[in-house]
Each structure stands twice: as structure tokens, then as C-alpha cells.
């Protein structure tokens, strides 16, 4: 079944009102129809014909209600809207039989053909034309009632619906026209008034047909626009969308497929993002771990790399880098001294001043770090390769390993150079004691435009409160 709904989900007050109007229309249409197709019927007075039809009207309402209560849910091969349509047709067919029985009892002298023509009025007008209008009404109400449910089967076909309606809306007026002309031809009285009566009946049929097809066309257009809108939303990255096209035909199937596709895309993106977050977190852990390994080999603490990372992000933001790039630098900067893992311990941890030869070996850690990291395409490791390579370059070109100067030094390298020196001078090392803050700040100011980018020096001094807060947050505990 399409949904757990019963036929009563469609029978709102508005729908029931229209069904009453539909049934009541027999009082107007069938009276004129019967008079025009059967001479015996025209022998009855208008009030008598109307009273007979009024009885059948109430009988029809009771028959329709009994069918609704007796067949609440559709078979698995039917949509709820078509189920209601079939019940509507059945009610008109049974009402026609009831009219046939009523007239046969009241007017036994009438020929059988006269009774059958009355029957045809209910079957052609009701079961044919008016049932099409009721079908469109059921379809419209079904869309509203089934919004909270998903389809699991699609049993309708648009082509079948169009062909079915076209046949009914074509044959009904043709059969009626033939019956009317047959009656007057038999009487030999095809005159001007006959043409007028035929035109009146035909206008009723054509009007009903146009209304039925118009309602059907509007629903098709509305649902097609909803599907196009949903596709447009998906194209713009909105994957948690619903077209809300509740149909059991191809359009409903397409809508359901689009929703399923969007859901699958969203789930895939969520999974990719989750994997991406996991990869990023793994990279962060690897970067910090490798940074701490490098620092521990030189008898420095892991908190040094955490402080340098936090200082780097702060200055990057002050410099004007976007938050994502500043965060990337924070993640990459702990690897600035990764090349030290390849420096021999007797040089790396020598307590006194290095000889020129030893210093040349120490300087190779910048190239070694770059060589370790430069082969990766991961953003963090690419940024770390830049930091490792350039954090000993100096603004005036006197640094190493390449002697770059000014803005030829990557901003990552310029930032890390400043914060690394600041933190190194303020920390105990095997070869020195920590400097006092005033001496460190004096050196940084003196090296503006020489070792350090002067703009970064200005930003550094403007951010001293935050700098000291970071240092306190990650201070060494020994």
C-alpha cells in the first residue's frame, strides 16, 4: 500500500461538501437529460421527475457512504485516490440501478428502453463525467493528507490516467448526443429547439470535461514545478529536501527517487566529512607528537610547541590571514624543528656554544625538516614543510638555509621565526637560562626590520596581553 491512510483521510468537510454538490447536480442535469433522450420521460411533469431524482439523490448519498465504510482501504495494487475514484464510480452505477428499479415499480407501463435511458443518465453523467471531477478532487486531497508518509509503491501511470479520462470525456457526450438525436429522429422532429437542447446538454458535458482536465493539468504543473525546485535545491548543495509530490504515478516515483538520491548524497557527504575530520584529527595528533619528539630530543618541553602554535595563530589573525589559514598555521607550526631528529645528540644537546662546524650541522635541520614533509599533499604537512624550511630566515636576508629576505619569506616562516625566538629566549635550555621579559622584548624591538618583519613586531607588541595569557596557559610545569 502507498500509505497507512484510509479513504476517510480524504473525506474532509470540503470534500464531502463537493460530493454532495456532485450528487445534487443530478437533480438539474439528469432531469434535462432524461427529458431530451426519452419521450416517455418527457410525458412526466417536471415536479414528478424532480421528486424521483431527489429520492435517488438521497439513496446515492447512502450508497456512497456504505461503500466508503465497507471498503476503507485500497488493495495493494491501487493508490488511495484511485480507490476513492472506483468507489465513486460504483456509487453512481448502483444509484443508476436504484433509479431503474424505482421507475420500473412506479411506471410499469413504460418500455424497458425508457428505464434503460434513465439508467444511462447516471452511468454516463455520474459514473463518467462527474466521477472524473471527483477523481481530481481525491487526488488533490491525497497530496495534502499523505504529506507525513513516504510512498513504497507506484501503481499509477500518467498515460493511463490521461487516456482513461480522454475516453470517458469523449464517449460520454457522443453517446448522449446519439441518444438525443435518436429520440427526435424517431419522432421526426429535428427542429431548431432540438439543436438548442442538444447544445445545452453538450455545454454541460464540455464544461465538466474542461474543469476536470484543468484540475488535472494544474496538479501536473504544480508537481512538476515542485520537482524542478527540488532539483535546483540539490544543485545548490541543499540535500535535506523533500519535493512533497505525493503521487502514485511516474512523477511521484521520480520525486521519491530524487529524495532518496539527495538523502544518499547527504549521507555520503556526512561520511566524507566525518572521515575528513578523523584524518584532520589524526594529522593534528601526528604533528603535535612529532613536534614533541623533536623538542624532547633537544631537552625542551612539549609545551614549547603548544605555545608557539597558539602565538602563531594569534599573530596570523592580527596580520589579516583568514581564520582557516590561521588555524592551519597553528596546526603546522609544531613541526618547525622536526629536522632536529636527524641531528646527532652531542651537537643537539651540547651545553656550550657550537663550533662553526657544529653550527653548520645544526643549521641543516631546516633542510632536513623540509625534506621530511615536502612530499605530502596534505595541507597541514605542506604548511609544516614551509615553516620547517623558513623559520630561520631573517627579514634582512642574513638567515638560513636560503638567505631569503623581506616578503620573499613566506608569512608562515616570518610569524614562526618571531614567536619561536620569543618563546625560546623565555625558556630554560641546556645551554642557557631563561631571559627576563624586558630583555626579550628589547631584543625583539631591536631586531625589527633585521631578523623580524617590522609589521609583525608591531602586531606582536600590540598583542602582548594575549601573548602572556597564552604563555601562562601553557607554562612549563617543572
Number of C-alpha atoms within 10 A of each C-alpha: 17 22 17 12 17 17 19 12 15 24 18 12 9 11 15 12 12 15 21 14 11 17 22 18 16 22 19 11 17 21 21 19 24 22 20 22 25 21 14 16 22 15 10 12 11 14 10 11 19 17 13 17 20 16 14 24 21 15 18 23 18 14 20 22 15 13 16 20 12 9 15 17 20 20 12 12 13 19 25 29 24 19 21 29 22 16 22 25 23 19 27 28 21 20 26 26 20 19 25 21 14 17 18 17 10 10 12 11 9 13 11 11 11 19 24 17 20 23 23 25 25 28 24 23 24 28 25 24 27 26 28 25 24 22 23 22 22 21 24 18 18 21 18 14 16 21 12 10 13 13 16 11 17 19 16 19 12 13 11 11 13 13 11 13 21 13 11 19 24 16 15 22 22 14 13 23 17 12 18 23 20 15 16 17 12 9 10 10 12 15 10 9 10 15 12 11 16 19 13 14 20 17 13 14 23 17 13 18 24 13 15 22 19 14 18 21 13 11 17 16 12 12 21 17 14 17 23 14 15 23 21 12 17 19 11 9 12 14 22 16 16 20 21 21 24 25 27 23 18 15 20 22 20 15 24 23 12 20 22 16 14 23 16 14 17 17 14 12 13 12 12 12 12 12 12 12 12 12 13 16 12 12 18 19 13 13 22 21 16 17 25 23 20 25 23 13 17 20 14 20 21 19 18 21 26 23 23 28 27 24 27 30 25 23 22 25 15 16 16 10 15 12 13 11 17 23 19 22 29 27 26 28 35 32 31 33 27 25 24 23 20 16 20 14 12 9 17 20 16 14 12 10 11 15 10 9 8 16 13 12 16 18 17 18 22 26 17 20 24 25 14 15 22 17 11 11 10 14 16 22 24 17 25 31 28 25 29 31 29 28 28 27 26 26 24 17 16 15 18 17 17 16 16 19 20 19 11 12 23 17 21 25 26 26 28 28 24 26 25 23 18 19 19 16 20 17 18 16 16 13 11 12 11 13 16 11 12 9 12 18 18 10 14 22 17 13 18 18 17 18 22 25 23 17 11 21 22 12 15 24 13 12 15 12 10 14 19 13 11 18 19 11 12 17 16 14 6 4
